[in-house]
Each structure stands twice: as C-alpha cells, then as structure tokens.
Amino acid sequence: MDMNLPLAVILAYLLGSVSTAVWAGKIFHKIDVREHGSGNAGATNVIRVLGWKTGIPVLLADVAKGWVAAMLPIFFKLAGEGTSVITNFQILAGIAAVTGHIFPIFTGFRGGKGVATIFGVLLAIHPLLTASCLAVFLAVFLISGYVSLGSISAGIAFPLLLFLVFDTPSQLFKIFSVIVAVALIITHRKNISRLIRGEESKLIGRNKNKVSSEN
C-alpha cells in the first residue's frame, strides 16, 4: 500500500478538525458558539448567533476544507484520475475530514454535523451531482425556510440521483452515498422531531423559536 494514503487520511482528519466556527467566534466575538444557539460548531449556528458576516466565511471555509481533503489523494498522485481507485481514496480522505469536523481534535472533539464539509467532499469527487443536490437543498430551503429540511432533502437526493441519473465506476461511492443519506437523517433526528412538532427554527422568515438547527 502506498504510504501516502495513510498520510493523506491523517492530513484530511486534521484539516477537518480545523473548527472554523469555534475559532471565528472566539477570535472575532470572544464567545464559543457551542455555548449558544444549537450548541454545535457549524455555519448555521454561527449565522444565528453571530450573523451572516461571520457565518458565510465559516460556511465557505467548511466547504473548502472538505474539498481540499478529498483532493489530497490526487495531489499525492495515489492513482490515475477518473478511476474507481482514486475515487475510493478520495472517499476515505473525505470521511476522515468529516469525522474531523464532527469530532475535532483541536477543540475538544465537539464539532458540527458536517453538512458543509460533506458538500465540499462531494464537490471534489462529482461536481455535477453535487450541484444537483445543492439545487434540491436551495429549493427546499427557500420554500420552507428550514436549513435542516433542506439538508435532509439534499442528503436523500444524493443516492437517488447517483443511482437513477448519474453514474460512477466506484461501488464504494454508491455505498457512501447511502451512508451519507442515512447519517444526515440520524444527525438531524432532533430537527426532524421539532419539524413534526412545528417547533423547528427557520433561518429565513419569521420564527419565534429559539431552538436552532445546525449544519
């Protein structure tokens, strides 16, 4: 096995562990966003607690670290581009980055839900499919005002679009798509409960609830 693969996975995890939400809150606002709002270290909670000017850069940074992590196998030239092998390596690096985002070693293993980082990973592996999932997210989000519902919908759309519309030479990527969809449902189970009860907080539109969803 190419020793660059373990190195790429380790670097991807460390990259994912760069908790931009926590650091942005502490550096620019002197607060830990995990102590406010939903209590998670992600862009949605930053937007709710600290506003769009801080939240958007955090969102872009979380997407970027997922993209860079998934590109590490290509940077290290672990296999030929466009092959199932390199796609599999990218998935491994991507999983490491998302794990780092959720359980960041630099900030006490308390992170976010990894949606933005997953988006960055998928953007590196299959841009067209990712753009389609983004369209699903935006449509649901703009209609409903719920980030959580948009994220869940995009997650479910991911394997459906991959199997029915797009294709990939990597069987692992197909398995990964199903895992992502299931994982997003599990990590958003509290949001789902609040949606059913009508207590979920919207990111746009009028909403008096203080409980927030988080990416």
Secondary structure, 3 states (H helix, E strand, C coil): CCCHHHHHHHHHHHHHCCCHHHHHHHHHHCCCHHHCCCCCCCHHHHHHHHCHHHHHHHHHHHHHHHHHHHHHHHHCCCCCCCCHHHHHHHHHHHHHHHHHHHCCHHHCCCCCCCHHHHHHHHHHHCHHHHHHHHHHHHHHHHHHCCHHHHHHHHHHHHHHHHHHCCCCCCHHHHHHHHHHHHHHHHHCHHHHHHHHHCCCCCCCCCCCCCCCCCC
